[in-house]
Amino acid sequence: MKSQYKKLATLILLGFLIIGCYEDVISPERDPDGPPQSVSFKNDLAPLLKAKCTAVGCHVNGAHKPYLEDESLSFRNLTSGGFVNTLLPKESILYKQVNGAMTEFIPSKADKQLIYDWIRNGAPNN
């Protein structure tokens, strides 16, 4: 009988060891400074900025610059207004704002990465 209890105790102990050694498989995050993904201003960025930045009435005509309400003018307002620095993307006002004071409006890392990659790609009007 003692032998059966020892075997049972050993099996239970092995079970706990096996369960305790379980590791979560975490897929590595994309390196934010790795090669930039392709980003379309017209299809990706303009709708994002309009939804996140104008919905609360901030970047609409007559409010805070850059005006992003009109998707056909938002590109020009961003690029000619000094909000984008393609030589030093992390020094761009747009990049600094979405990662600083405006982070509550664009909380998603993926959306911030889109903006960063668009700037790193030269801020094309595509």
C-alpha positions in Angstrom: 0.0 0.0 0.0 2.9 2.4 0.9 4.3 1.6 -2.5 1.2 2.7 -4.3 1.1 6.0 -2.3 4.8 6.6 -3.2 4.0 6.0 -6.9 0.9 8.3 -6.7 2.9 11.0 -4.9 5.7 10.7 -7.5 3.1 11.0 -10.4 1.5 14.1 -8.8 4.9 15.7 -8.2 5.9 15.0 -11.9 2.6 16.5 -13.0 3.2 19.7 -11.0 6.8 19.9 -12.4 5.5 19.5 -16.0 2.8 22.1 -15.5 5.2 24.5 -13.7 7.7 24.3 -16.6 5.1 25.6 -19.0 6.2 28.7 -20.8 4.0 31.2 -22.7 5.0 31.5 -26.3 5.3 35.2 -27.0 5.8 36.2 -30.5 8.4 38.9 -30.8 7.2 42.4 -31.3 8.0 44.1 -34.5 11.1 46.3 -34.2 9.8 49.8 -34.5 13.1 50.9 -36.0 13.3 48.0 -38.4 12.5 48.3 -42.1 9.4 50.5 -42.4 6.2 49.0 -43.7 4.5 50.5 -46.8 1.9 53.0 -45.7 -0.6 54.8 -48.0 -1.4 58.3 -46.9 -4.8 58.2 -48.7 -5.9 54.7 -47.6 -4.2 54.3 -44.2 -3.2 57.6 -42.7 -5.8 60.2 -43.7 -8.7 58.1 -42.5 -6.9 57.3 -39.3 -6.1 61.0 -38.6 -9.6 62.1 -39.6 -11.2 59.5 -37.3 -9.0 60.1 -34.3 -8.1 63.8 -34.6 -11.1 65.5 -35.9 -13.9 63.5 -34.3 -13.4 65.3 -31.0 -13.3 68.7 -32.8 -9.6 69.4 -32.4 -8.0 69.5 -35.9 -11.0 70.9 -37.8 -10.9 74.1 -39.7 -10.6 77.1 -37.4 -9.4 75.0 -34.4 -5.9 73.5 -33.9 -3.4 73.2 -36.8 -2.8 71.1 -38.8 -6.4 70.9 -40.1 -7.1 67.3 -40.9 -10.8 67.4 -41.6 -10.6 67.6 -45.4 -8.7 64.5 -46.5 -7.7 66.1 -49.7 -5.9 69.0 -47.9 -4.6 67.1 -44.8 -1.5 65.9 -46.6 -0.5 69.5 -47.6 -1.4 70.8 -44.1 0.9 68.2 -42.5 3.9 68.4 -44.9 4.0 72.1 -45.6 3.2 73.1 -42.1 6.4 71.8 -40.6 4.8 68.9 -38.8 6.8 66.2 -40.6 10.6 65.8 -40.6 11.6 63.1 -43.1 15.3 63.4 -42.2 14.8 62.9 -38.5 11.4 61.2 -38.2 11.5 61.0 -34.4 11.9 64.8 -34.4 8.7 65.3 -36.4 6.1 67.3 -34.5 3.5 64.7 -35.6 5.5 61.8 -34.2 6.2 63.6 -31.0 2.6 64.6 -30.5 1.1 61.1 -31.1 3.7 59.7 -28.7 3.2 62.5 -26.2 0.4 64.9 -25.5 -2.0 63.3 -28.1 -1.3 59.7 -27.1 -4.8 59.4 -25.6 -6.4 60.0 -29.0 -4.1 57.5 -30.8 -3.3 54.9 -28.1 -2.6 52.0 -30.5 1.0 51.1 -31.0 0.1 49.9 -34.5 -1.4 53.2 -35.4 1.7 55.1 -34.1 3.9 52.7 -36.0 1.9 53.5 -39.2 2.6 57.2 -38.7 6.3 56.7 -37.9 6.7 54.4 -41.0 5.0 56.9 -43.2 7.4 59.6 -42.1 10.4 57.2 -42.5 9.3 56.4 -46.0 9.6 60.1 -46.9 6.0 61.1 -46.2 4.7 60.3 -49.7 1.4 61.5 -51.0 0.2 58.1 -52.1 
